[in-house]
Amino acid sequence: MAVEDLDKSQKDGGNSWQWFFLAMAHWQLGEKDEARQWYDQAVEWMEQKQPDNDELRRFRVEAAELLGISEQPNGK
């Protein structure tokens, strides 16, 4: 239910905070491709709009670990 609500809320936009959580939620539901799409979208937004945001970096690392992605945000 929460994932559906988050998915619906994205029609009017969104940002990395929401998308990292969506990525992790879809991963937990076994929707690996959907999870990766939300993760990639979150990373792109973050790198363009708030690359130095520490909170977003922590969310990115958490999501990457869950999804099995070995990249490090901005080389940090």
Distance bins in CASP14 RR format, pairs under 12 A and 6 or more apart:
PFRMAT RR
TARGET T0000
AUTHOR 0000-0000-0000
RMODE 2
METHOD distances of the structure
MODEL  1
1 7 0 0 0 0 0 1 0 0 0 0 0
1 8 0 0 0 0 0 1 0 0 0 0 0
1 25 0 0 0 0 0 1 0 0 0 0 0
1 29 0 0 0 0 0 1 0 0 0 0 0
2 8 0 0 0 0 0 1 0 0 0 0 0
2 9 0 0 0 0 0 1 0 0 0 0 0
2 18 0 0 0 0 0 1 0 0 0 0 0
2 21 0 0 0 0 1 0 0 0 0 0 0
2 22 0 0 0 0 1 0 0 0 0 0 0
2 24 0 0 0 0 0 1 0 0 0 0 0
2 25 1 0 0 1 0 0 0 0 0 0 0
2 26 0 0 0 0 0 1 0 0 0 0 0
2 28 0 0 0 0 0 1 0 0 0 0 0
2 29 0 0 0 0 0 1 0 0 0 0 0
3 9 0 0 0 0 0 1 0 0 0 0 0
3 10 0 0 0 0 0 1 0 0 0 0 0
3 18 0 0 0 0 0 1 0 0 0 0 0
3 21 0 0 0 0 1 0 0 0 0 0 0
3 22 1 0 0 1 0 0 0 0 0 0 0
3 23 0 0 0 0 0 1 0 0 0 0 0
3 24 0 0 0 0 1 0 0 0 0 0 0
3 25 1 0 1 0 0 0 0 0 0 0 0
3 26 1 0 0 1 0 0 0 0 0 0 0
3 27 0 0 0 0 0 1 0 0 0 0 0
3 28 0 0 0 0 1 0 0 0 0 0 0
3 29 1 0 0 1 0 0 0 0 0 0 0
3 30 0 0 0 0 0 1 0 0 0 0 0
3 31 0 0 0 0 1 0 0 0 0 0 0
3 34 0 0 0 0 1 0 0 0 0 0 0
3 35 0 0 0 0 0 1 0 0 0 0 0
3 38 0 0 0 0 0 1 0 0 0 0 0
4 10 0 0 0 0 0 1 0 0 0 0 0
4 22 0 0 0 0 0 1 0 0 0 0 0
4 25 0 0 0 0 1 0 0 0 0 0 0
4 26 0 0 0 0 0 1 0 0 0 0 0
4 29 0 0 0 0 0 1 0 0 0 0 0
4 31 0 0 0 0 0 1 0 0 0 0 0
5 11 0 0 0 0 0 1 0 0 0 0 0
5 18 0 0 0 0 0 1 0 0 0 0 0
5 21 0 0 0 0 0 1 0 0 0 0 0
5 22 0 0 0 0 0 1 0 0 0 0 0
5 25 0 0 0 0 0 1 0 0 0 0 0
6 13 0 0 0 0 0 1 0 0 0 0 0
6 14 0 0 0 0 1 0 0 0 0 0 0
6 15 0 0 0 0 0 1 0 0 0 0 0
6 17 0 0 0 0 0 1 0 0 0 0 0
6 18 1 0 0 1 0 0 0 0 0 0 0
6 19 0 0 0 0 1 0 0 0 0 0 0
6 20 0 0 0 0 0 1 0 0 0 0 0
6 21 1 0 0 1 0 0 0 0 0 0 0
6 22 1 0 1 0 0 0 0 0 0 0 0
6 23 0 0 0 0 0 1 0 0 0 0 0
6 24 0 0 0 0 0 1 0 0 0 0 0
6 25 1 0 0 1 0 0 0 0 0 0 0
6 26 0 0 0 0 1 0 0 0 0 0 0
6 29 0 0 0 0 0 1 0 0 0 0 0
6 34 0 0 0 0 0 1 0 0 0 0 0
6 38 0 0 0 0 1 0 0 0 0 0 0
7 13 0 0 0 0 0 1 0 0 0 0 0
7 14 0 0 0 0 0 1 0 0 0 0 0
7 18 0 0 0 0 1 0 0 0 0 0 0
7 19 0 0 0 0 0 1 0 0 0 0 0
7 21 0 0 0 0 0 1 0 0 0 0 0
7 22 1 0 0 1 0 0 0 0 0 0 0
7 23 0 0 0 0 0 1 0 0 0 0 0
7 25 0 0 0 0 1 0 0 0 0 0 0
7 26 0 0 0 0 1 0 0 0 0 0 0
7 29 0 0 0 0 0 1 0 0 0 0 0
7 31 0 0 0 0 0 1 0 0 0 0 0
7 34 0 0 0 0 1 0 0 0 0 0 0
7 37 0 0 0 0 0 1 0 0 0 0 0
7 38 0 0 0 0 1 0 0 0 0 0 0
8 14 0 0 0 0 0 1 0 0 0 0 0
8 18 0 0 0 0 0 1 0 0 0 0 0
8 22 0 0 0 0 0 1 0 0 0 0 0
9 15 0 0 0 0 0 1 0 0 0 0 0
9 17 0 0 0 0 0 1 0 0 0 0 0
9 18 1 0 0 1 0 0 0 0 0 0 0
9 19 0 0 0 0 0 1 0 0 0 0 0
9 21 0 0 0 0 0 1 0 0 0 0 0
9 22 0 0 0 0 1 0 0 0 0 0 0
10 17 0 0 0 0 0 1 0 0 0 0 0
10 18 1 0 0 1 0 0 0 0 0 0 0
10 19 1 0 0 1 0 0 0 0 0 0 0
10 21 0 0 0 0 0 1 0 0 0 0 0
10 22 1 0 0 1 0 0 0 0 0 0 0
10 37 0 0 0 0 0 1 0 0 0 0 0
10 38 0 0 0 0 1 0 0 0 0 0 0
10 41 0 0 0 0 1 0 0 0 0 0 0
10 42 0 0 0 0 0 1 0 0 0 0 0
10 45 0 0 0 0 0 1 0 0 0 0 0
11 18 0 0 0 0 0 1 0 0 0 0 0
12 18 0 0 0 0 0 1 0 0 0 0 0
13 19 0 0 0 0 1 0 0 0 0 0 0
13 41 0 0 0 0 0 1 0 0 0 0 0
13 45 0 0 0 0 1 0 0 0 0 0 0
14 20 0 0 0 0 0 1 0 0 0 0 0
14 21 0 0 0 0 0 1 0 0 0 0 0
14 22 0 0 0 0 1 0 0 0 0 0 0
14 38 0 0 0 0 0 1 0 0 0 0 0
14 41 0 0 0 0 1 0 0 0 0 0 0
14 42 0 0 0 0 1 0 0 0 0 0 0
14 45 1 0 0 1 0 0 0 0 0 0 0
14 46 0 0 0 0 0 1 0 0 0 0 0
14 49 0 0 0 0 0 1 0 0 0 0 0
15 21 0 0 0 0 0 1 0 0 0 0 0
15 22 0 0 0 0 0 1 0 0 0 0 0
15 38 0 0 0 0 0 1 0 0 0 0 0
15 41 0 0 0 0 1 0 0 0 0 0 0
15 42 1 0 0 1 0 0 0 0 0 0 0
15 43 0 0 0 0 0 1 0 0 0 0 0
15 44 0 0 0 0 0 1 0 0 0 0 0
15 45 1 0 1 0 0 0 0 0 0 0 0
15 46 0 0 0 0 1 0 0 0 0 0 0
15 48 0 0 0 0 0 1 0 0 0 0 0
15 49 1 0 0 1 0 0 0 0 0 0 0
15 50 0 0 0 0 1 0 0 0 0 0 0
15 53 0 0 0 0 0 1 0 0 0 0 0
15 55 0 0 0 0 0 1 0 0 0 0 0
15 56 0 0 0 0 1 0 0 0 0 0 0
15 59 0 0 0 0 0 1 0 0 0 0 0
16 22 0 0 0 0 0 1 0 0 0 0 0
16 23 0 0 0 0 1 0 0 0 0 0 0
16 38 0 0 0 0 1 0 0 0 0 0 0
16 39 0 0 0 0 1 0 0 0 0 0 0
16 40 0 0 0 0 0 1 0 0 0 0 0
16 41 0 0 0 0 1 0 0 0 0 0 0
16 42 1 0 1 0 0 0 0 0 0 0 0
16 43 1 0 0 1 0 0 0 0 0 0 0
16 44 0 0 0 0 1 0 0 0 0 0 0
16 45 1 0 1 0 0 0 0 0 0 0 0
16 46 1 0 1 0 0 0 0 0 0 0 0
16 47 0 0 0 0 1 0 0 0 0 0 0
16 48 0 0 0 0 1 0 0 0 0 0 0
16 49 1 0 0 1 0 0 0 0 0 0 0
16 50 1 0 0 1 0 0 0 0 0 0 0
16 51 0 0 0 0 0 1 0 0 0 0 0
16 53 0 0 0 0 1 0 0 0 0 0 0
16 55 0 0 0 0 1 0 0 0 0 0 0
16 56 1 0 1 0 0 0 0 0 0 0 0
16 57 0 0 0 0 0 1 0 0 0 0 0
16 58 0 0 0 0 0 1 0 0 0 0 0
16 59 1 0 0 1 0 0 0 0 0 0 0
16 60 1 0 0 1 0 0 0 0 0 0 0
16 63 0 0 0 0 1 0 0 0 0 0 0
16 73 0 0 0 0 0 1 0 0 0 0 0
17 23 0 0 0 0 0 1 0 0 0 0 0
17 24 0 0 0 0 0 1 0 0 0 0 0
17 38 0 0 0 0 0 1 0 0 0 0 0
17 42 0 0 0 0 1 0 0 0 0 0 0
17 45 0 0 0 0 1 0 0 0 0 0 0
17 46 0 0 0 0 1 0 0 0 0 0 0
17 49 0 0 0 0 0 1 0 0 0 0 0
17 50 0 0 0 0 1 0 0 0 0 0 0
17 53 0 0 0 0 1 0 0 0 0 0 0
17 55 1 0 0 1 0 0 0 0 0 0 0
17 56 1 0 0 1 0 0 0 0 0 0 0
17 57 0 0 0 0 0 1 0 0 0 0 0
17 58 0 0 0 0 0 1 0 0 0 0 0
17 59 1 0 0 1 0 0 0 0 0 0 0
17 60 0 0 0 0 0 1 0 0 0 0 0
17 62 0 0 0 0 0 1 0 0 0 0 0
17 63 0 0 0 0 0 1 0 0 0 0 0
18 24 0 0 0 0 0 1 0 0 0 0 0
18 25 0 0 0 0 0 1 0 0 0 0 0
18 38 0 0 0 0 1 0 0 0 0 0 0
18 41 0 0 0 0 1 0 0 0 0 0 0
18 42 0 0 0 0 1 0 0 0 0 0 0
18 45 0 0 0 0 1 0 0 0 0 0 0
18 46 0 0 0 0 0 1 0 0 0 0 0
18 56 0 0 0 0 0 1 0 0 0 0 0
18 59 0 0 0 0 0 1 0 0 0 0 0
18 63 0 0 0 0 0 1 0 0 0 0 0
19 25 0 0 0 0 0 1 0 0 0 0 0
19 26 0 0 0 0 0 1 0 0 0 0 0
19 34 0 0 0 0 0 1 0 0 0 0 0
19 35 0 0 0 0 0 1 0 0 0 0 0
19 36 0 0 0 0 0 1 0 0 0 0 0
19 37 0 0 0 0 1 0 0 0 0 0 0
19 38 1 0 1 0 0 0 0 0 0 0 0
19 39 1 0 0 1 0 0 0 0 0 0 0
19 40 0 0 0 0 1 0 0 0 0 0 0
19 41 1 0 1 0 0 0 0 0 0 0 0
19 42 1 1 0 0 0 0 0 0 0 0 0
19 43 0 0 0 0 1 0 0 0 0 0 0
19 44 0 0 0 0 1 0 0 0 0 0 0
19 45 1 0 0 1 0 0 0 0 0 0 0
19 46 0 0 0 0 1 0 0 0 0 0 0
19 56 0 0 0 0 0 1 0 0 0 0 0
19 59 0 0 0 0 1 0 0 0 0 0 0
19 60 0 0 0 0 0 1 0 0 0 0 0
19 63 0 0 0 0 1 0 0 0 0 0 0
20 26 0 0 0 0 0 1 0 0 0 0 0
20 27 0 0 0 0 0 1 0 0 0 0 0
20 35 0 0 0 0 0 1 0 0 0 0 0
20 38 1 0 0 1 0 0 0 0 0 0 0
20 39 1 0 0 1 0 0 0 0 0 0 0
20 40 0 0 0 0 0 1 0 0 0 0 0
20 41 0 0 0 0 1 0 0 0 0 0 0
20 42 1 0 1 0 0 0 0 0 0 0 0
20 43 0 0 0 0 1 0 0 0 0 0 0
20 44 0 0 0 0 0 1 0 0 0 0 0
20 45 0 0 0 0 1 0 0 0 0 0 0
20 46 0 0 0 0 1 0 0 0 0 0 0
20 53 0 0 0 0 0 1 0 0 0 0 0
20 55 0 0 0 0 0 1 0 0 0 0 0
20 56 1 0 0 1 0 0 0 0 0 0 0
20 57 0 0 0 0 0 1 0 0 0 0 0
20 58 0 0 0 0 1 0 0 0 0 0 0
20 59 1 0 1 0 0 0 0 0 0 0 0
20 60 1 0 0 1 0 0 0 0 0 0 0
20 61 0 0 0 0 1 0 0 0 0 0 0
20 62 1 0 0 1 0 0 0 0 0 0 0
20 63 1 0 1 0 0 0 0 0 0 0 0
20 64 0 0 0 0 1 0 0 0 0 0 0
20 65 0 0 0 0 0 1 0 0 0 0 0
20 66 0 0 0 0 1 0 0 0 0 0 0
20 67 0 0 0 0 1 0 0 0 0 0 0
20 69 0 0 0 0 0 1 0 0 0 0 0
20 73 0 0 0 0 0 1 0 0 0 0 0
21 27 0 0 0 0 0 1 0 0 0 0 0
21 28 0 0 0 0 0 1 0 0 0 0 0
21 35 0 0 0 0 0 1 0 0 0 0 0
21 38 0 0 0 0 1 0 0 0 0 0 0
21 39 0 0 0 0 0 1 0 0 0 0 0
21 42 0 0 0 0 1 0 0 0 0 0 0
21 56 0 0 0 0 0 1 0 0 0 0 0
21 59 1 0 0 1 0 0 0 0 0 0 0
21 60 0 0 0 0 0 1 0 0 0 0 0
21 62 0 0 0 0 1 0 0 0 0 0 0
21 63 0 0 0 0 1 0 0 0 0 0 0
21 66 0 0 0 0 0 1 0 0 0 0 0
22 28 0 0 0 0 0 1 0 0 0 0 0
22 29 0 0 0 0 0 1 0 0 0 0 0
22 31 0 0 0 0 0 1 0 0 0 0 0
22 34 0 0 0 0 1 0 0 0 0 0 0
22 35 1 0 0 1 0 0 0 0 0 0 0
22 36 0 0 0 0 0 1 0 0 0 0 0
22 37 0 0 0 0 1 0 0 0 0 0 0
22 38 1 0 1 0 0 0 0 0 0 0 0
22 39 0 0 0 0 1 0 0 0 0 0 0
22 40 0 0 0 0 0 1 0 0 0 0 0
22 41 0 0 0 0 1 0 0 0 0 0 0
22 42 0 0 0 0 1 0 0 0 0 0 0
22 59 0 0 0 0 0 1 0 0 0 0 0
22 63 0 0 0 0 1 0 0 0 0 0 0
22 67 0 0 0 0 0 1 0 0 0 0 0
23 29 0 0 0 0 0 1 0 0 0 0 0
23 30 0 0 0 0 0 1 0 0 0 0 0
23 31 0 0 0 0 1 0 0 0 0 0 0
23 32 0 0 0 0 0 1 0 0 0 0 0
23 33 0 0 0 0 0 1 0 0 0 0 0
23 34 0 0 0 0 1 0 0 0 0 0 0
23 35 1 0 1 0 0 0 0 0 0 0 0
23 36 1 0 0 1 0 0 0 0 0 0 0
23 37 1 0 0 1 0 0 0 0 0 0 0
23 38 1 1 0 0 0 0 0 0 0 0 0
23 39 1 1 0 0 0 0 0 0 0 0 0
23 40 0 0 0 0 1 0 0 0 0 0 0
23 41 0 0 0 0 1 0 0 0 0 0 0
23 42 1 0 0 1 0 0 0 0 0 0 0
23 43 0 0 0 0 1 0 0 0 0 0 0
23 59 0 0 0 0 1 0 0 0 0 0 0
23 60 0 0 0 0 1 0 0 0 0 0 0
23 62 0 0 0 0 1 0 0 0 0 0 0
23 63 1 0 1 0 0 0 0 0 0 0 0
23 64 0 0 0 0 1 0 0 0 0 0 0
23 65 0 0 0 0 0 1 0 0 0 0 0
23 66 0 0 0 0 1 0 0 0 0 0 0
23 67 1 0 0 1 0 0 0 0 0 0 0
23 68 0 0 0 0 0 1 0 0 0 0 0
23 69 0 0 0 0 1 0 0 0 0 0 0
24 30 0 0 0 0 0 1 0 0 0 0 0
24 31 0 0 0 0 0 1 0 0 0 0 0
24 32 0 0 0 0 0 1 0 0 0 0 0
24 34 0 0 0 0 0 1 0 0 0 0 0
24 35 1 0 0 1 0 0 0 0 0 0 0
24 36 0 0 0 0 0 1 0 0 0 0 0
24 38 0 0 0 0 1 0 0 0 0 0 0
24 39 0 0 0 0 1 0 0 0 0 0 0
24 42 0 0 0 0 0 1 0 0 0 0 0
24 59 0 0 0 0 1 0 0 0 0 0 0
24 60 0 0 0 0 0 1 0 0 0 0 0
24 61 0 0 0 0 0 1 0 0 0 0 0
24 62 1 0 0 1 0 0 0 0 0 0 0
24 63 1 0 1 0 0 0 0 0 0 0 0
24 64 0 0 0 0 0 1 0 0 0 0 0
24 65 0 0 0 0 1 0 0 0 0 0 0
24 66 1 0 1 0 0 0 0 0 0 0 0
24 67 1 0 0 1 0 0 0 0 0 0 0
24 68 0 0 0 0 0 1 0 0 0 0 0
24 69 0 0 0 0 0 1 0 0 0 0 0
25 31 0 0 0 0 1 0 0 0 0 0 0
25 34 0 0 0 0 1 0 0 0 0 0 0
25 35 1 0 0 1 0 0 0 0 0 0 0
25 38 0 0 0 0 1 0 0 0 0 0 0
25 39 0 0 0 0 0 1 0 0 0 0 0
25 63 0 0 0 0 0 1 0 0 0 0 0
25 66 0 0 0 0 0 1 0 0 0 0 0
25 67 0 0 0 0 0 1 0 0 0 0 0
26 32 1 0 0 1 0 0 0 0 0 0 0
26 33 0 0 0 0 1 0 0 0 0 0 0
26 34 1 0 1 0 0 0 0 0 0 0 0
26 35 1 1 0 0 0 0 0 0 0 0 0
26 36 0 0 0 0 1 0 0 0 0 0 0
26 37 0 0 0 0 1 0 0 0 0 0 0
26 38 1 0 0 1 0 0 0 0 0 0 0
26 39 0 0 0 0 1 0 0 0 0 0 0
26 41 0 0 0 0 0 1 0 0 0 0 0
26 42 0 0 0 0 0 1 0 0 0 0 0
26 63 0 0 0 0 0 1 0 0 0 0 0
26 66 0 0 0 0 0 1 0 0 0 0 0
26 67 0 0 0 0 1 0 0 0 0 0 0
27 33 0 0 0 0 0 1 0 0 0 0 0
27 34 0 0 0 0 1 0 0 0 0 0 0
27 35 1 1 0 0 0 0 0 0 0 0 0
27 36 0 0 0 0 1 0 0 0 0 0 0
27 37 0 0 0 0 0 1 0 0 0 0 0
27 38 0 0 0 0 1 0 0 0 0 0 0
27 39 0 0 0 0 1 0 0 0 0 0 0
27 62 0 0 0 0 0 1 0 0 0 0 0
27 63 0 0 0 0 1 0 0 0 0 0 0
27 64 0 0 0 0 0 1 0 0 0 0 0
27 65 0 0 0 0 0 1 0 0 0 0 0
27 66 1 0 1 0 0 0 0 0 0 0 0
27 67 1 0 1 0 0 0 0 0 0 0 0
27 68 0 0 0 0 1 0 0 0 0 0 0
27 69 0 0 0 0 0 1 0 0 0 0 0
28 34 0 0 0 0 0 1 0 0 0 0 0
28 35 0 0 0 0 1 0 0 0 0 0 0
28 63 0 0 0 0 0 1 0 0 0 0 0
28 66 1 0 0 1 0 0 0 0 0 0 0
28 67 0 0 0 0 0 1 0 0 0 0 0
29 35 0 0 0 0 1 0 0 0 0 0 0
29 38 0 0 0 0 0 1 0 0 0 0 0
30 36 0 0 0 0 0 1 0 0 0 0 0
30 66 0 0 0 0 0 1 0 0 0 0 0
30 67 0 0 0 0 0 1 0 0 0 0 0
31 37 0 0 0 0 1 0 0 0 0 0 0
31 38 0 0 0 0 1 0 0 0 0 0 0
31 39 0 0 0 0 0 1 0 0 0 0 0
31 67 0 0 0 0 0 1 0 0 0 0 0
32 38 0 0 0 0 0 1 0 0 0 0 0
32 39 0 0 0 0 0 1 0 0 0 0 0
32 66 0 0 0 0 0 1 0 0 0 0 0
32 67 1 0 0 1 0 0 0 0 0 0 0
32 68 0 0 0 0 0 1 0 0 0 0 0
32 69 0 0 0 0 0 1 0 0 0 0 0
33 39 0 0 0 0 0 1 0 0 0 0 0
33 40 0 0 0 0 0 1 0 0 0 0 0
33 67 0 0 0 0 0 1 0 0 0 0 0
34 40 0 0 0 0 0 1 0 0 0 0 0
34 41 0 0 0 0 0 1 0 0 0 0 0
34 67 0 0 0 0 0 1 0 0 0 0 0
35 41 0 0 0 0 0 1 0 0 0 0 0
35 42 0 0 0 0 0 1 0 0 0 0 0
35 63 0 0 0 0 1 0 0 0 0 0 0
35 64 0 0 0 0 0 1 0 0 0 0 0
35 66 0 0 0 0 1 0 0 0 0 0 0
35 67 1 0 1 0 0 0 0 0 0 0 0
35 68 0 0 0 0 0 1 0 0 0 0 0
35 69 0 0 0 0 0 1 0 0 0 0 0
36 42 0 0 0 0 0 1 0 0 0 0 0
36 43 0 0 0 0 0 1 0 0 0 0 0
36 63 0 0 0 0 0 1 0 0 0 0 0
36 64 0 0 0 0 0 1 0 0 0 0 0
36 66 0 0 0 0 0 1 0 0 0 0 0
36 67 1 0 0 1 0 0 0 0 0 0 0
36 68 0 0 0 0 1 0 0 0 0 0 0
36 69 0 0 0 0 1 0 0 0 0 0 0
37 43 0 0 0 0 0 1 0 0 0 0 0
37 44 0 0 0 0 0 1 0 0 0 0 0
37 67 0 0 0 0 0 1 0 0 0 0 0
38 44 0 0 0 0 0 1 0 0 0 0 0
38 45 0 0 0 0 0 1 0 0 0 0 0
38 59 0 0 0 0 0 1 0 0 0 0 0
38 60 0 0 0 0 0 1 0 0 0 0 0
38 63 0 0 0 0 1 0 0 0 0 0 0
38 66 0 0 0 0 0 1 0 0 0 0 0
38 67 0 0 0 0 1 0 0 0 0 0 0
39 45 0 0 0 0 0 1 0 0 0 0 0
39 46 0 0 0 0 0 1 0 0 0 0 0
39 59 0 0 0 0 0 1 0 0 0 0 0
39 60 0 0 0 0 1 0 0 0 0 0 0
39 61 0 0 0 0 0 1 0 0 0 0 0
39 62 0 0 0 0 0 1 0 0 0 0 0
39 63 1 0 1 0 0 0 0 0 0 0 0
39 64 1 0 0 1 0 0 0 0 0 0 0
39 65 0 0 0 0 0 1 0 0 0 0 0
39 66 0 0 0 0 1 0 0 0 0 0 0
39 67 1 0 1 0 0 0 0 0 0 0 0
39 68 0 0 0 0 1 0 0 0 0 0 0
39 69 1 0 0 1 0 0 0 0 0 0 0
39 71 0 0 0 0 0 1 0 0 0 0 0
39 73 0 0 0 0 0 1 0 0 0 0 0
40 46 0 0 0 0 0 1 0 0 0 0 0
40 47 0 0 0 0 0 1 0 0 0 0 0
40 60 0 0 0 0 0 1 0 0 0 0 0
40 63 0 0 0 0 0 1 0 0 0 0 0
40 64 0 0 0 0 0 1 0 0 0 0 0
40 67 0 0 0 0 0 1 0 0 0 0 0
40 69 0 0 0 0 1 0 0 0 0 0 0
40 71 0 0 0 0 0 1 0 0 0 0 0
41 47 0 0 0 0 0 1 0 0 0 0 0
41 48 0 0 0 0 0 1 0 0 0 0 0
41 63 0 0 0 0 0 1 0 0 0 0 0
42 48 0 0 0 0 0 1 0 0 0 0 0
42 49 0 0 0 0 0 1 0 0 0 0 0
42 50 0 0 0 0 0 1 0 0 0 0 0
42 53 0 0 0 0 0 1 0 0 0 0 0
42 56 0 0 0 0 1 0 0 0 0 0 0
42 57 0 0 0 0 0 1 0 0 0 0 0
42 59 1 0 0 1 0 0 0 0 0 0 0
42 60 1 0 0 1 0 0 0 0 0 0 0
42 62 0 0 0 0 0 1 0 0 0 0 0
42 63 1 0 0 1 0 0 0 0 0 0 0
42 64 0 0 0 0 0 1 0 0 0 0 0
42 67 0 0 0 0 0 1 0 0 0 0 0
42 69 0 0 0 0 0 1 0 0 0 0 0
42 73 0 0 0 0 0 1 0 0 0 0 0
43 49 0 0 0 0 0 1 0 0 0 0 0
43 50 0 0 0 0 0 1 0 0 0 0 0
43 51 0 0 0 0 0 1 0 0 0 0 0
43 56 0 0 0 0 1 0 0 0 0 0 0
43 57 0 0 0 0 0 1 0 0 0 0 0
43 59 0 0 0 0 0 1 0 0 0 0 0
43 60 1 0 0 1 0 0 0 0 0 0 0
43 61 0 0 0 0 0 1 0 0 0 0 0
43 63 0 0 0 0 1 0 0 0 0 0 0
43 64 0 0 0 0 1 0 0 0 0 0 0
43 67 0 0 0 0 0 1 0 0 0 0 0
43 69 0 0 0 0 1 0 0 0 0 0 0
43 71 0 0 0 0 1 0 0 0 0 0 0
43 72 0 0 0 0 0 1 0 0 0 0 0
43 73 1 0 0 1 0 0 0 0 0 0 0
43 74 0 0 0 0 0 1 0 0 0 0 0
44 50 0 0 0 0 0 1 0 0 0 0 0
44 51 0 0 0 0 0 1 0 0 0 0 0
44 60 0 0 0 0 0 1 0 0 0 0 0
45 51 0 0 0 0 0 1 0 0 0 0 0
45 53 0 0 0 0 0 1 0 0 0 0 0
45 56 0 0 0 0 1 0 0 0 0 0 0
45 59 0 0 0 0 0 1 0 0 0 0 0
45 60 0 0 0 0 0 1 0 0 0 0 0
46 52 0 0 0 0 1 0 0 0 0 0 0
46 53 1 0 0 1 0 0 0 0 0 0 0
46 54 0 0 0 0 0 1 0 0 0 0 0
46 55 0 0 0 0 0 1 0 0 0 0 0
46 56 1 0 1 0 0 0 0 0 0 0 0
46 57 0 0 0 0 1 0 0 0 0 0 0
46 58 0 0 0 0 0 1 0 0 0 0 0
46 59 0 0 0 0 1 0 0 0 0 0 0
46 60 1 0 0 1 0 0 0 0 0 0 0
46 61 0 0 0 0 0 1 0 0 0 0 0
46 63 0 0 0 0 0 1 0 0 0 0 0
46 64 0 0 0 0 0 1 0 0 0 0 0
46 73 1 0 0 1 0 0 0 0 0 0 0
46 74 0 0 0 0 1 0 0 0 0 0 0
47 53 0 0 0 0 0 1 0 0 0 0 0
47 56 0 0 0 0 1 0 0 0 0 0 0
47 57 0 0 0 0 0 1 0 0 0 0 0
47 60 0 0 0 0 1 0 0 0 0 0 0
47 71 0 0 0 0 0 1 0 0 0 0 0
47 73 0 0 0 0 1 0 0 0 0 0 0
47 74 1 0 0 1 0 0 0 0 0 0 0
47 75 0 0 0 0 0 1 0 0 0 0 0
48 56 0 0 0 0 0 1 0 0 0 0 0
49 56 0 0 0 0 1 0 0 0 0 0 0
50 56 1 0 1 0 0 0 0 0 0 0 0
50 57 0 0 0 0 1 0 0 0 0 0 0
50 59 0 0 0 0 0 1 0 0 0 0 0
50 60 0 0 0 0 0 1 0 0 0 0 0
50 73 0 0 0 0 0 1 0 0 0 0 0
50 74 0 0 0 0 0 1 0 0 0 0 0
51 57 0 0 0 0 1 0 0 0 0 0 0
51 60 0 0 0 0 0 1 0 0 0 0 0
51 73 0 0 0 0 1 0 0 0 0 0 0
51 74 1 0 1 0 0 0 0 0 0 0 0
51 75 0 0 0 0 0 1 0 0 0 0 0
51 76 0 0 0 0 1 0 0 0 0 0 0
52 73 0 0 0 0 0 1 0 0 0 0 0
52 74 0 0 0 0 1 0 0 0 0 0 0
52 76 0 0 0 0 1 0 0 0 0 0 0
53 59 0 0 0 0 1 0 0 0 0 0 0
53 60 0 0 0 0 1 0 0 0 0 0 0
53 73 0 0 0 0 1 0 0 0 0 0 0
53 74 0 0 0 0 0 1 0 0 0 0 0
53 76 0 0 0 0 0 1 0 0 0 0 0
54 60 0 0 0 0 0 1 0 0 0 0 0
54 61 0 0 0 0 0 1 0 0 0 0 0
54 73 0 0 0 0 0 1 0 0 0 0 0
54 74 0 0 0 0 0 1 0 0 0 0 0
54 76 0 0 0 0 1 0 0 0 0 0 0
55 61 0 0 0 0 0 1 0 0 0 0 0
55 62 0 0 0 0 0 1 0 0 0 0 0
55 73 0 0 0 0 0 1 0 0 0 0 0
56 62 0 0 0 0 0 1 0 0 0 0 0
56 63 0 0 0 0 0 1 0 0 0 0 0
56 73 0 0 0 0 1 0 0 0 0 0 0
56 74 0 0 0 0 0 1 0 0 0 0 0
56 76 0 0 0 0 0 1 0 0 0 0 0
57 63 0 0 0 0 0 1 0 0 0 0 0
57 64 0 0 0 0 0 1 0 0 0 0 0
57 72 0 0 0 0 1 0 0 0 0 0 0
57 73 1 0 1 0 0 0 0 0 0 0 0
57 74 1 0 0 1 0 0 0 0 0 0 0
57 75 0 0 0 0 0 1 0 0 0 0 0
57 76 1 0 0 1 0 0 0 0 0 0 0
58 64 0 0 0 0 0 1 0 0 0 0 0
58 65 0 0 0 0 0 1 0 0 0 0 0
58 73 0 0 0 0 1 0 0 0 0 0 0
58 76 0 0 0 0 0 1 0 0 0 0 0
59 65 0 0 0 0 0 1 0 0 0 0 0
59 66 0 0 0 0 0 1 0 0 0 0 0
59 73 0 0 0 0 1 0 0 0 0 0 0
60 66 0 0 0 0 0 1 0 0 0 0 0
60 67 0 0 0 0 0 1 0 0 0 0 0
60 69 0 0 0 0 1 0 0 0 0 0 0
60 71 0 0 0 0 1 0 0 0 0 0 0
60 72 0 0 0 0 1 0 0 0 0 0 0
60 73 1 0 1 0 0 0 0 0 0 0 0
60 74 0 0 0 0 1 0 0 0 0 0 0
60 75 0 0 0 0 0 1 0 0 0 0 0
60 76 0 0 0 0 0 1 0 0 0 0 0
61 67 0 0 0 0 0 1 0 0 0 0 0
61 68 0 0 0 0 0 1 0 0 0 0 0
61 69 0 0 0 0 1 0 0 0 0 0 0
61 70 0 0 0 0 0 1 0 0 0 0 0
61 71 0 0 0 0 1 0 0 0 0 0 0
61 72 1 0 0 1 0 0 0 0 0 0 0
61 73 1 0 0 1 0 0 0 0 0 0 0
61 74 0 0 0 0 0 1 0 0 0 0 0
61 75 0 0 0 0 0 1 0 0 0 0 0
61 76 0 0 0 0 1 0 0 0 0 0 0
62 68 0 0 0 0 0 1 0 0 0 0 0
62 69 0 0 0 0 0 1 0 0 0 0 0
62 73 0 0 0 0 0 1 0 0 0 0 0
63 69 1 0 0 1 0 0 0 0 0 0 0
63 71 0 0 0 0 0 1 0 0 0 0 0
63 73 0 0 0 0 0 1 0 0 0 0 0
64 70 1 0 0 1 0 0 0 0 0 0 0
64 71 1 0 0 1 0 0 0 0 0 0 0
64 72 0 0 0 0 1 0 0 0 0 0 0
64 73 1 0 0 1 0 0 0 0 0 0 0
65 71 0 0 0 0 0 1 0 0 0 0 0
65 72 0 0 0 0 0 1 0 0 0 0 0
65 73 0 0 0 0 0 1 0 0 0 0 0
END
